[in-house]
Amino acid sequence: MMRIAFREKQRADTGRWALAMSPPGVLQVRNRGPALQYEEIHEIAERLLAERLDETLSEIVFDFSNVHEIEAPWTPVVAQLIDFARRSRALCRITALHGQPAAIVALLLGDGACRSLLHIEDLPPPHAN
């Protein structure tokens, strides 16, 4: 597992993910590819937790502006985000969901507590037509 070293610099690159500390105390995590797979979200979530970065951060923001598709199966991807938010000490926020990913997340989260746990910006209601 590659270490994510933010103590020395403000940016890191893990291949499929670009990470930046901006503003201080807020970690921006951006997926670089157009499709999101369970293995990718699982890997970055486990890395962040293993590095214990959440202990020194106030917020971790997942920016999905580049993601146009969540690859099937969808449920494990959303479940991994929920699991990360529950295990992290930092607030977990998701930004820039759009198109198919936004529809999937809205459908799977419904109106329940998981929707607020993830602090998702601009997510449509679960039954929007």
MOVEN-V742904 format. One record per helix or strand of 2 or more residues. SS is the DSSP state (H for helix, E for strand). FROM is the first residue (numbers start at 0). LEN is the number of residues. Records with the same first field share a line. If there is no record, write none. Layout:
BEGIN
SS = FROM-LEN ; FROM-LEN
END
This chain:
BEGIN
E = 10-3 ; 16-5 ; 25-6 ; 34-2 ; 58-5 ; 68-2 ; 90-5
H = 37-13 ; 52-3 ; 73-14 ; 98-11 ; 112-5
END
